[in-house]
Structures are given as C-alpha cells and as structure tokens.
Amino acid sequence: MTTVFDFSLLAYSPPGWGKVLLVGFLRSIELAAGGYLLGILIGIAGASGKLYGNKVVRDLLEIYTMVIRAVPELVLMLLFYYVGTDLLSRASSAMGFGGVNIDGLTAGILVIGLVQGGYATEVFRGAILAIPRGQIEAAHAFGMPPGKVLRRVTLPAMTPHALPGMANLWMIATKDTALLAVIDFSELTLVTRQAAGATQYYIMFFLAAGVLYLALTLVSNFALRRFERHARRGLVPAR
C-alpha cells in the first residue's frame, strides 16, 4: 500500500523540500507585509481625501474603493499585474526612459497594496469619523497645521477604532499572497504545488503549507491583540 506521507521529503537539505518551502513562506510574508504597509499608506491618503478633499478627489476615490470591493481579488491582481506593469512600461518609454522591468516581489507588493488600499480607505474613514469632533477642532483652534493635526491628533485617536478592521486586512493580505501563484510568483503556494507535483505527495505538502499559514495566523493574532490592548490603554471600555 502506497503511503501518503514521507517526512524525509520535508527535510531542509536535498532531496528534502523543506528549504524550498521555508523560502516560499518567507517570500509570502514579505509580500503580505509590503502590500499591507503600502495599503495603510494608500488608506490614510484615501480616507483623508474622501473626508477633506474636493468633489473631484472624493468622486475618484469613491470609484477606486467601489471597484476594489466589487471586483474579485484574483481578477484585480491579474489586471493590476499585467495591465498596470504594461502601462507603466509604456509611460516610461514615452518619456524617453526606456522600458521598465519590475521584479516579481515589487509587482506583487504593488498589486496587494492597491487591493488592500481600497479596503483600508474605508476602515480609516470610519475610524476618523469615530473620533470626537471636539478633539480635531481643538487642535485647529491651537493653530496646528493640517499635517500636524493628522500626525499628532487624528492618527493616534483613530488607531483604536481602526485596529479590528486592519487586523482583518492583515489576515486577508497573508491569504492573498497565494493568489499570486497564478502569475508564477514563487511564494508558498506555488512552491508547495511544485514540490507536490515533483514527488506526488500532494496531501503531505499541502498539509505542511497549511500548518505554516496557520502558524503565521496564530502569531499574528497574538501580536495584534497585544498591540490593540496597548493602543486602547486609558480608554473607557464600551458598556
């Protein structure tokens, strides 16, 4: 009877595939972290534009967030990757800089960041609206410029309100990295598929990948809960 497990194939050294899986796992973390941080920056800018921008800015951001929420993420990633990189290369050539060759990691971070940014915009917009209006008005009354109000008042005050939504977005970012396997980016899902195909031990390798994703989720949950408790210090618990 053929076994579905041969743990020697998970060894770190060849002929084991352990090193390949770990490298793919680290690449997935790089993608998720880079895309998540980019999404935060886009979300802050998008939320500020939606709340304080002129009508044109608000309408453009409304279209952006609507498209992000309406179109499946796999379709968005394929669109951003193939169409976005092609348009960027064409624009660079038109300006006389020659074609742009974007490496896979950078392209993956940009794709995930653009998707994350649409959701983060709405999370931050809701968090800013949850801030008592008097706090921002008091900062303006003391003569703080808009940038300083954002850094010293708005961002710290909105953080406790935004954390639950942003924690969910981090989990989504870690899972979205698997979608990049369709564009042959060597993250955990793709290298797992390659290892399983080469050895025919599909169950074992995909279970191993599942364990790595689960470990990342558990560690992330622990870190996010500690950060949320730190951010909520001094706040009166809701009854």
VEXVO-753124 format. One line per 3 residues: number of its first residue (from 0); their letters; for each residue x, y, z of C-alpha. Coordinates in steps of 0.5 Angstrom, whole numbers, padded with zeros to 4 digits. Each point is the difference from the previous one (the first is absolute). Example, Ala and Ser with C-alpha at 12.3 -4.5 7.8 and 13.67 -1.06 7.14 Angstrom:
2
0> AS> 0025,-0009,0016 ~ 0002,0007,-0002
This chain:
239
0> MTT> 0000,0000,0000 ~ 0003,0007,-0002 ~ 0001,0005,0006
3> VFD> -0003,0007,-0001 ~ 0006,0002,0005 ~ 0007,0000,-0001
6> FSL> 0003,0005,0005 ~ 0007,0000,-0002 ~ -0002,0004,-0006
9> LAY> -0001,0005,0005 ~ 0007,0001,0002 ~ 0004,0006,-0001
12> SPP> 0005,-0003,-0004 ~ -0001,-0003,-0007 ~ -0003,-0005,-0002
15> GWG> -0005,0003,0005 ~ -0004,0007,-0002 ~ 0000,0003,0007
18> KVL> 0005,0006,-0002 ~ -0005,0001,-0006 ~ -0006,0000,0004
21> LVG> 0003,0005,0005 ~ 0003,0005,-0005 ~ -0007,0000,-0003
24> FLR> -0003,0001,0006 ~ 0005,0006,0002 ~ -0002,0003,-0007
27> SIE> -0007,-0001,0002 ~ 0001,0004,0006 ~ 0004,0005,-0004
30> LAA> -0006,0001,-0005 ~ -0005,0001,0006 ~ 0004,0005,0004
33> GGY> 0002,0004,-0006 ~ -0007,0000,-0003 ~ -0003,0001,0007
36> LLG> 0004,0006,0001 ~ -0001,0003,-0007 ~ -0007,-0001,0001
39> ILI> 0000,0004,0007 ~ 0003,0006,-0003 ~ -0005,0000,-0006
42> GIA> -0006,-0001,0005 ~ 0003,0006,0004 ~ 0000,0004,-0006
45> GAS> -0006,-0002,-0003 ~ -0004,0001,0007 ~ 0003,0007,0000
48> GKL> -0002,0001,-0007 ~ -0007,-0003,0001 ~ -0002,0005,0006
51> YGN> 0004,0006,-0001 ~ 0001,0000,-0008 ~ -0003,0004,-0005
54> KVV> -0006,-0003,-0004 ~ 0004,-0003,-0006 ~ 0005,-0003,0005
57> RDL> -0006,-0003,0004 ~ -0003,-0003,-0006 ~ 0006,-0003,-0003
60> LEI> 0002,-0003,0007 ~ -0008,-0003,0000 ~ 0001,-0003,-0007
63> YTM> 0007,-0003,0003 ~ -0003,-0003,0006 ~ -0006,-0003,-0004
66> VIR> 0004,-0003,-0005 ~ 0004,-0004,0005 ~ -0006,-0002,0004
69> AVP> -0004,-0002,-0006 ~ 0005,-0004,-0004 ~ 0003,-0007,0002
72> ELV> 0007,0001,0003 ~ 0003,-0005,-0005 ~ -0002,0004,-0006
75> LML> 0002,0006,0004 ~ 0007,-0003,0001 ~ 0000,-0002,-0008
78> LFY> -0002,0007,-0002 ~ 0005,0004,0004 ~ 0006,-0005,-0001
81> YVG> -0001,-0001,-0008 ~ -0003,0007,-0002 ~ 0003,0004,0006
84> TDL> 0007,-0002,-0002 ~ -0001,0001,-0007 ~ -0003,0007,0000
87> LSR> 0006,0002,0005 ~ 0005,-0003,-0005 ~ -0004,0004,-0006
90> ASS> 0000,0006,0004 ~ 0008,-0001,0002 ~ 0001,-0001,-0008
93> AMG> -0004,0006,-0002 ~ 0004,0005,0005 ~ 0007,-0003,-0003
96> FGG> 0002,-0004,0006 ~ -0001,-0007,-0004 ~ -0004,-0006,0003
99> VNI> -0001,-0001,0007 ~ 0002,-0007,0002 ~ -0004,-0001,0007
102> DGL> 0002,-0006,0004 ~ -0005,-0005,0003 ~ 0001,0002,0007
105> TAG> -0001,0007,-0001 ~ -0006,-0001,-0005 ~ -0003,-0005,0005
108> ILV> 0000,0005,0005 ~ -0003,0006,-0004 ~ -0005,-0005,-0002
111> IGL> -0002,-0002,0007 ~ 0001,0007,0003 ~ -0005,0003,-0006
114> VQG> -0005,-0005,0002 ~ 0001,0001,0008 ~ 0000,0008,-0001
117> GYA> -0008,-0001,-0002 ~ -0002,-0003,0006 ~ 0005,0004,0005
120> TEV> -0003,0006,-0003 ~ -0007,-0002,0002 ~ 0003,-0002,0007
123> FRG> 0004,0006,0001 ~ -0006,0005,-0002 ~ -0005,-0004,0005
126> AIL> 0006,0001,0006 ~ 0001,0007,-0002 ~ -0008,0001,0001
129> AIP> 0000,-0003,0006 ~ 0005,0005,0003 ~ -0004,0005,0005
132> RGQ> 0000,0006,-0005 ~ 0002,0005,0006 ~ 0007,-0003,0000
135> IEA> 0001,0002,-0007 ~ -0003,0007,0001 ~ 0004,0001,0006
138> AHA> 0007,-0002,-0004 ~ -0002,0005,-0005 ~ -0002,0005,0005
141> FGM> 0007,0000,0003 ~ 0003,0002,-0007 ~ 0002,-0007,-0002
144> PPG> 0001,-0001,-0008 ~ -0004,-0006,-0003 ~ 0006,-0004,-0001
147> KVL> 0002,0000,0008 ~ -0007,-0001,0001 ~ 0000,-0006,-0004
150> RRV> 0006,-0003,0004 ~ -0001,0003,0007 ~ -0008,-0001,0001
153> TLP> -0003,-0004,-0006 ~ 0004,-0006,-0001 ~ 0001,-0001,0008
156> AMT> -0007,0001,0001 ~ -0003,-0004,-0006 ~ 0005,-0006,0002
159> PHA> -0004,-0004,0005 ~ -0006,0001,-0005 ~ 0004,-0003,-0006
162> LPG> 0003,-0006,0003 ~ -0005,-0005,0000 ~ -0001,0001,-0008
165> MAN> 0007,0001,-0001 ~ 0002,-0007,0004 ~ -0005,-0003,-0005
168> LWM> 0003,0003,-0006 ~ 0007,-0003,0002 ~ -0003,-0007,0000
171> IAT> -0003,0002,-0007 ~ 0007,0002,-0002 ~ 0003,-0006,0002
174> KDT> -0005,-0005,-0004 ~ 0000,0005,-0006 ~ 0007,-0002,-0001
177> ALL> -0002,-0007,-0002 ~ -0004,0003,-0006 ~ 0007,0003,-0003
180> AVI> 0002,-0007,-0001 ~ -0005,0001,-0007 ~ 0006,0004,-0002
183> DFS> 0005,-0004,0001 ~ 0003,0003,0006 ~ 0004,-0004,0005
186> ELT> -0004,0000,0006 ~ -0002,-0005,0005 ~ -0006,-0003,-0004
189> LVT> 0004,0000,-0007 ~ 0006,-0004,0003 ~ -0005,-0005,0004
192> RQA> -0003,-0001,-0007 ~ 0007,-0001,-0003 ~ 0002,-0005,0006
195> AGA> -0006,-0004,0000 ~ 0000,-0001,-0008 ~ 0007,-0002,0000
198> TQY> -0001,-0005,0006 ~ -0007,-0002,-0001 ~ -0001,0001,0008
201> YIM> -0006,0005,-0001 ~ -0003,-0001,0007 ~ 0006,0001,0004
204> FFL> 0003,0006,-0004 ~ -0007,0004,0000 ~ -0001,-0002,0008
207> AAG> 0007,0003,0001 ~ -0002,0006,-0003 ~ -0006,0001,0004
210> VLY> 0004,-0001,0006 ~ 0005,0006,-0002 ~ -0006,0004,-0002
213> LAL> -0004,-0002,0007 ~ 0007,0002,0004 ~ 0000,0007,-0003
216> TLV> -0007,0001,0001 ~ 0001,-0002,0008 ~ 0006,0004,0001
219> SNF> -0003,0006,-0004 ~ -0007,-0001,0005 ~ 0005,0000,0006
222> ALR> 0004,0007,-0003 ~ -0006,0003,-0002 ~ -0004,-0001,0007
225> RFE> 0006,0003,0004 ~ 0000,0006,-0005 ~ -0007,0001,0001
228> RHA> 0000,0000,0007 ~ 0006,0005,0000 ~ -0004,0004,-0005
231> RRG> -0006,0000,0005 ~ 0003,0002,0006 ~ -0003,0005,0004
234> LVP> -0007,0000,-0004 ~ -0006,-0002,0004 ~ -0003,-0006,-0002
237> AR> -0007,0000,-0004 ~ -0005,-0003,0004
